[in-house]
Amino acid sequence: MKNIRETTRHIGEIARREIGILRRDRIYLLSMVIAPLLCAVFFLTLMGSGLPKDLPIAIVDQDGSSVSRNIIRQVDAFQQSDVVAVTPDFYQARKMMQRGEVYAILVIPEGLERDASSGRQPTLDYYTNNSFLIAGSLLYRDLRTMSVLASGAAQLQVGQARGKTDAQVMAQIQPIVVDTHPIGNPWLNYSVYLSNILLPGVLGLIIFITTVYSIGTEIKYGGARRLLEMSQGSVSVALAGKLLPHTIVFYAVGAAMMTVMYGVLGFPHQSGILPLLLLMLLFVLSAQALGIVMIGLLPDFRLGISFASLWGVISFSISGFSFPVSAMHPALQALSNLFPLRHYFLVYVDQALNGLPLSYSAGQLAYLAAFCLLPLPLLGRLRHALQHAKYRI
């Protein structure tokens, strides 16, 4: 019991020392609070509408009929599409796309109304600029939907002219009706899709760098020996006291992000907020533990910062939210387990989107907890660095 009290006292003294460092060095305020909150404001306002709206499109109307005008009105009625130019000249529309003024072109050929009413098959051509992936994909979807609707309207008109009822014609146009139910994100909201991983990813990157920076500066400026003296030579006590204020600040910032996303913006959280708060705590601790590993493996300030930056950036690509891990090379699939953001993403999907019991995510939560044990084999190496390493200019 006495040892526990002594350890707690040493951790408290080191934590108070670290709070003084955080207050004096403004880079901590910038990196730990201002930077992640600014990123949250940026991403949440950038995608505040959920989906891009009123994307500009040009229409080349070579028919000039009532049918072509109806098609133009249908395209303009889509939420994502905004018809900014109607011209009979394809060259002019192409120039607009090359200048970046429009993201798609729809070509209505001459004789569309005549061919449609006579039972022939007129062709609608559309071009999308997929250099802008989201804009091109959304407009492609709208134009494809519109072409199906236009084809159905033409077939309905021909069928009525032949004396068929609307029900008979519709049975031929669409013999099987598809009822679509997107799971997890039925609004197809890009902010729900991206912000829930981008913001923790940015926070994890900042935790890596800040953890390496805070320990690296002790080595660089000679404060490491004083740190070991205060901890009675225990590296684990020194790290616990030094990183405790960081943990509290980072967790508060992460919890604030979650409060805004799930409480204010109404992002889906099927299992409630408590599993997600637990997830954020484990994520912060695992990211800090990995930061200790980085500076323990490379107890050189510059190399440690470079390692932390590289690992944090790769997290976005290998976590699986943009490209499925199952489609990656087997070596990369195994490597993905070494990134806390990967396990955060899997638990987020299970808890926030699918609403599964917390026990279903126990394996991934155990992975995050296991990250906290990774620094243990490196404590001796880190002790040597704190005692003897000299910063090389």
Salt bridges, closest charged atoms under 4 A:
GLU6 OE1 - ARG9 NH2 2.69
GLU6 OE1 - HIS10 NE2 3.72
GLU13 OE2 - ARG9 NH1 2.88
GLU13 OE1 - HIS10 ND1 3.94
GLU18 OE1 - LYS242 NZ 2.54
GLU18 OE2 - HIS246 NE2 2.78
GLU101 OE2 - ARG99 NE 2.85
ASP115 OD1 - ARG114 NE 3.58
ASP115 OD1 - ARG120 NH2 3.10
ASP142 OD1 - ARG141 NE 3.94
ASP179 OD2 - HIS181 NE2 3.12
GLU218 OE2 - ARG17 NH1 3.00
GLU218 OE2 - LYS242 NZ 2.72
GLU229 OE1 - ARG226 NH1 3.78
ASP300 OD2 - ARG392 NH2 3.29
